[in-house]
Amino acid sequence: QVQLVESGGGLVQAGGSLRLSCAASGSIFGWAVMGWYRQAPGKPRESVATITRGGSTNYADSVTGRFTISRDNANNTVYLQMNSLNPEDTGVYFCRYFGAGLGDSWGQGTQVSVSS
């Protein structure tokens, strides 16, 4: 069992920045992929960014160049630095931990709201 706790969401004006954090605890395995997903009202959950233990990253086209995912393997924490936020970035942001043989764990989500 892996527990994920997100923090760092909030309300920000367009053009602003936020940094999300996700701390993992429990039965942690180093080869897990960690990622950030988001869900806007009335829309399906979508991938924002993922990162492997070795640091390989993947971003949604809509956030490339504005968001940066990073990972602290020693502390089992993943971060999402979000810059140049716009109202389309509004939603609940979820942390995910997954990998071969590891199942699929999700955090409870943190709200990000961007005003125009």
N, C-alpha and C positions, 0 to 999 in steps of 0.2 A: 504494500500500500504506500502510495506517495501522496503527500498533502502539499498543496500549492496555495500560497497566500500572496495575492497581488496588493499593491499599494501605489499611490502616486497620481491617481486620477483626480479630476476636478473640472472647474469651469475656467475657461481661458478665452480671451478675445482672438479673433482671426489674426494670424501672423505670429501668435505667441508660441510658447514651447512648454512641454511637459515631459517629465521623465517617469516612466513606470518601472516598478520593480516587482519581481516574483521570486519568492523564496521557497525552495523545495525542501521537504523533510520526509523522513521515513526510509523506505528501502530504495535508496538512490543507487543507480548504476551509471557509470561514467559514459557509456556509449549512447545514452539517451539523447534524442533530439529535443530541443526545447523551442517553443515558439509563442508568438502572440497572434491572436485572432480577434476579430471584432464583429459585433452584430449591431447594425443600426435598426431603429424601429421599423417593423414591417419587412425587413430584409433577412435573407439567410446569413448565417455566420460565414465569414470569409477569412482566409489566411492573410495576415499582414506581413509577418516576417518569421523566419525560422533560422536556427543556428545549431550546428553540430558541435560535439565536444572539441573537435579540431579547429573550429572557428569558421567553417564554411557557412555562408549565409545565402538566404534567398528572400527576395522582397516582392511584394505585390507591385505591379506597375504604378499604381496610384500613389505609392509612398516612396518610391525610389528617388533618392537624392534629398529626401526630407527627413526620413526616419533612419535610425541606426540601432540595430540589435547588437547586444554584447552579452558576454557570459563570464561569470566568475566561477570556475569549476571548483575551486577550493571551498567556496561557501555555498555552492549549489544555488546560485542566484542568476537570474537572467534579467536584463534591463532593456527598455525600449526608450531611446531618446527621440522625441518627436518635436521637430522644428517646423516653422512655417505652417502651422495648423490652419485648416480651413473648416467651415461648417460641415463639409462632407465627411470629415473625420470623426464626427460625433457618433458615439455608440458605446456599448459596453465592451470593454477589452478583457479578453480571457487569456490566461497563461495555459499552455499545454505541455505535457511531458509524455513522450512516447518513444518507442523503438522496438526493434525485433525482440519478441519474447517479454516485453515490459508492460504490455497493456497500454492503456490510454487514460491519462489522468488530466483533469481540468481544474482550474481554480474557480472561485466563486464569481469572479469578474469585478472590474472597477469601472465606474462611469467616467467617460470623457465627454465634455460638452464644450463646443466651440461656438461662440457667438459671433455674428457678423457685424 
